[in-house]
Amino acid sequence: MTLMEQIHKQIGQLPPESQREVLDFATFLQERVRSAPPVSVSVEAERGKRIKAAFLKLAELKVFADIKDPVEWQRQIRRDRPLPGREA
C-alpha cells in the first residue's frame, strides 16, 4: 500500500470535523514549505567546511586536552543545576 493510500484510508475513517483539521494542517505545511528559503547545496557545503575548520582549530589548540575522562566530564556538565530565582 502506498503512502497516499495509507493517508486516504486513515482520513476516510475520521469524522468530517477531523478531516477538516487534517486539510487545514496539510495547507499549513504547504505554506511553510513555500515560505521556507531554499537551501542550496553550496550553502550547506560551505557551512560544513566552516564547521570542519572550527573543529580542526579546536584540536590544534588542544582545548579539551585537560579532560581526562570524557564520560565523567559529560556527566558533570549535564548535572541539573538550580536555576536563578527558583528553589532547588
TATATA-V217523 format. One record per run of one state. SS is the DSSP state (~ for helix, > for strand, _ for the rest). FROM is the first residue (numbers start at 1). LEN is the number of residues. If there is no record, write none. Layout:
ss,from,len
SS,FROM,LEN
SS,FROM,LEN
//
This chain:
ss,from,len
_,1,2
~,3,10
_,13,3
~,16,20
_,36,5
~,41,21
_,62,8
~,70,9
_,79,10
//
